[in-house]
Amino acid sequence: MINKKNGTETSKFGSPGRVNHDSSKFYNSRLYEGLPTEKEKVVFVENKIDEKNINQVFCKSGDRMEELPDNSVHLMVTSPPYNVGKEYDENLSLNEYREFLKKVWKDVHRVLVPGGRACINIANLGRKPYIPLHSFIIEDMQKIGFLMRGEIIWNKASTASPSTAWGSWLSAKNPVLRDIHEYILIFSKESFSRANHDDKPATMTREEFLELTKSVWTFGAESAKRVGHPAPFPVELPLRCIKLYTFANDVVLDPFIGSGTTAVACLMSNRRFVGYDIEEEYVKLAEKRIEEILNEKKQQKISELIQK
């Protein structure tokens, strides 16, 4: 429906466009009762992190991030452990696993700036029955007070493991779905918008913005053997989140940093990072990858100076 101001508004049959769209009728409907909503008056506080704690990986649990003050981190990107018997997992019940993650999410909520974003990469598990981990995480995040922005389907079909768990082959008796996707769940703290940063230039192109704002991302998975970690995500995943949701020089947190992929993505995109992991072996691996990317950047600068 077109309104008097030549925009669109929520109608019984939907609207073909979204020019100056007035969606207040939809958001004021009872459908939104009980869900977390934006604060009416948000104070956009951004506290400084002690410089000695910037660009560091701490060997400790991400539910006790004393190094980070309240309202100090601009983005959290992570992929939590799956509790499925990998060497760094614990054999927790589903409820215990959710309670463990909630401790981390609560501290993430504390350290994020108002309007700060949280991106969680998660895959669902099992078949008998199927465990929709992503829906449990959404429920827990909303109970903490996070505002859900949406979810991205990561289509990794080109490099997904060729599963042969067909179930009943060519039969309707019990065919089994073969997952070729994972989720990236997107949340905000208190407000969907960040504080105004007109002094900070855009760090993505028009083409990147059009691509990254789609709800389906297609790129390949990472090789666990190549990285040396049993469940790494590709650099492309945090890199896309960082480009879309942060300004240059912002602070990005990964409370399950593992092999350091989020840190690598930060260094590639002129952002700063803080990471946590309980496994000393993976902290050392992360630090090694960080050192390698820093050396690459130094060599690149030297080459540029020589060419000038």
N, C-alpha and C positions, 0 to 999 in steps of 0.2 A: 504494500500500500504506500502511495506517495503522500507525504504530509505537506502542510502549508509552506514549509520552508524548502520545498523542492528536494527533500531527503526522503528516506524510507522509514517505515516503522513496522513493528511486529503486527502481522495480520493473520487471519484464520488460515489463509492459504499460502503463507510465506511471502517473501519478497524477492523479485528477480535480481535486485541490486542491493548494494550496501553503501550508497552515497549518503553521508550525513545521517546514518541510520540511528533511529531512536528505538532502542530495545528495552526501555524502562518497563514497559508493560510485561514483557517476558520475565525480566529479572525480579520484578515485584510480585510475581505469581507465587502460589503456595508450593510450587515445585522446588523452590529454593529454601523452604523452611528447614531449619536445623543444620544447614551447612555453614561452614566458616565463611565469613564475608569480610570485605575490606573494612579497615577501621575508618571511621568518619574523619578523624583528624590524626594524620600520621606525621610524626616528627622524624624527619629524615636525618637520623644521627649516623655518623660514620666515625667510629673510634679508631685510633691508630694502633697498629700492632708494633710491638718492639721490633726494630730492624733486625736484631739478632735471631728472631724467630721466623723471618721471611726467607723464602726459598730454602726451607729446611724440611727434612723427613724425620719424624720422631718415631722411635721404636717403642710404641705404647698404644693402648687402646684408644679408639676414637670417641669413646664416651666420656673421656676426662681430658678435655682440651684446654687445660689451664693456661697454656701459652697464648690463647686467643681471648681478647676481651669481648664483652657483649658488643653486638652491632659493629663488627669489624671486617667481615668477609662478604664479598660481593656475589660469589657463585660457589656452589658445591656441586661437583661432578664425581660420581662414583659408581662402582659395580660391587655390591656387597658379596661376601662369600655365600655359597649356595647351600651349605650344610648337607652335602650329599656324599660325604666320605672322602673328599680330596684330602691331601696330607695336612692342609692347614685348617680343615673344618673340624667342628666338634659334633658329636652325635646327639644333637638336641632334638627335643620334640618340636612340632610346629609352633606350639604356644611359647615354648622356651626361646625358640629362634626369633619369633616376633618380638618378644620382650627384650631380647638382646639388641635387636635392631632399633627398637623404640628408644632405648637409652642413648644410642648414637644420634638418632633423628632429633631428639629433644635438645641435645647439645648443639647440633647443627642449627636448630631454630634460634638458639640463644646467640650464636656468633654471627649469624647473617645480619646484614644491614636491612632496615626496612625496605621492602621492595626487592631484596636479594632473592636469587633463584636457586632451586635445588633440582638437579637432574640425576635420576636414578636409573641405571641400566640394569634390567632384570629379565631373566628367562623363566618361564613356567616349567614345571617338572612333572614327570611320571605320566602314567596312563591308567592305572588301576587302583584308585581313581586319579584323575588329573588334578594337580595342585596349582591353582591360579595364584601364584605368589604375588603377581602384580596387583591383583585386586585386594589382597590382604595389606600390602604396603600402602595402597591408596587409602584404605580405611584407617590405618594407623596414623598416617600423616595428617589426615583431616582431623582426627581426634586430638592431635597435638596442637592443631590450629593453622596448619599450612593451607594456603589457597591453591587449589589445583588449576593449572593453566591448560593442561592437555596431555596427550600422550603421543609419542612418535613410534611408529612401527619401523624397526630396523630390519630391512629386508636383506638378508645375507645369503640369498639363494645361490649365488655363483660360487661361494666357497663353503657353504654349509656341508657338514659331514654327510656323506651319502648313506643315510640310514637304511637298513634293510628290515626294519621292524614293521613289516607290512600288515601284520595281523593275519587275517584270513585272505590269502592271495586270490584276487579276482572274484571274491565272494562277499555277499552282504552280511555274512554271519558275524564277522567281527573285524572289519577293516580298521586300521590304526592310522591316525593323522601323523604326518612327519613334519615337525616344526622346522621352518626355514626362516624364522623371525625371532626377534627379541623386542622388548619394550624399552623406551626411554621415557620415564614419567617426569613431568615438569611441574614444579610447585613454586609458589612465592610466599614470602613472609609479609603479612600485614597489608601489603599493597601490591597491585599488579605492576605498577610503574616504579621506576627508580627515581631518585632525585634528579633534578635537571643538571646536565653536564654539558652545557652548550660550548664550553671551552675544549671539550674532548672530541676530536674528529672521528668520523666513521672509520671502521677498520675492515669493512667488507664491501664488496662491489655490489652493484645493482643486481647482477646475475646471481651472486651468492645469496643475497637476501631473498630473492624470489625462490631459490631452491631450498634454502634452509627453513623457510616458513611453511613448507609442505609437511604434511603429517606422515609421510612415508619417505624414509631415507634408504638409499640403496648403495651399499659398499661392502667390500669383503671383510671376512673375519681375520683374526690374527693367528699366527702359528705359535702354539704353546712351546714347541720345540725350539723355534728360532729365538723367542724372547727369554725362555728359561723359567717360565711361570706357568702353572697348570691351567690358569683361566685368565689370560690377558685379554683386554679389549684393544682394538686397533686405535692408533693415534687419531684417526679421522673422527672417531666418536667424540672424545672430549674437545677436539679442535673445533668441530662444528658448534657445539654448545657454547664454547668460549667466544667464538666469533659472534654468535647470535645474541648472547645475553650479557656480555661485559664490554667495558671500554678498555682502551689501552692502559696498562699499568695497574689494573684492578687486581685484587687478591682472590685466588681460586683455591678452594679446599677440597681435598680428597681424603676422607677418613678411613678408607680401605685402599691405600695407594698401591699396594702390591709391587709390581715391577716398575712403577714410576711413570706410567704412560701419561697421566694427567700432567705431571710436571714437565715432561717432554713437550706436550702440546702447548703449555704455558710459555715455555722458553721460545718456541717456534713463533708465537703470536704476540710477543712483548707484553706478557702478563706475569704476575708473581704468584707463587704457590706456597701452600703449606700442606704437608701430607703426614698421615699416621698409618702405621702397620705394626702388628704385634710380632711378626716373624723377622728376626734379625737377618736371616738369609735374604729375604726380599727387600729389606731396607738397604742392604749392601748392593743388591742388584739395581735398585732404583738409583742409588747414588752413582753407580758406575754409568748408567745410561744418561744421567744428568750431566756428568762430567764429559761424556762423549759429545753431547749436543752443544755444550758450552765451548768445547775445543773446536767443533765444526764452525760455530759462529765466529770465533776468533780468527780462524783461517780465512773465512769468508771476508771479514773486515780487512784483513791484511791484503787479500787479493784485490779488493776494491780500491784500497789506497795505492797499490802498485799500478793499477790500470789508470788511475788519475794522473 
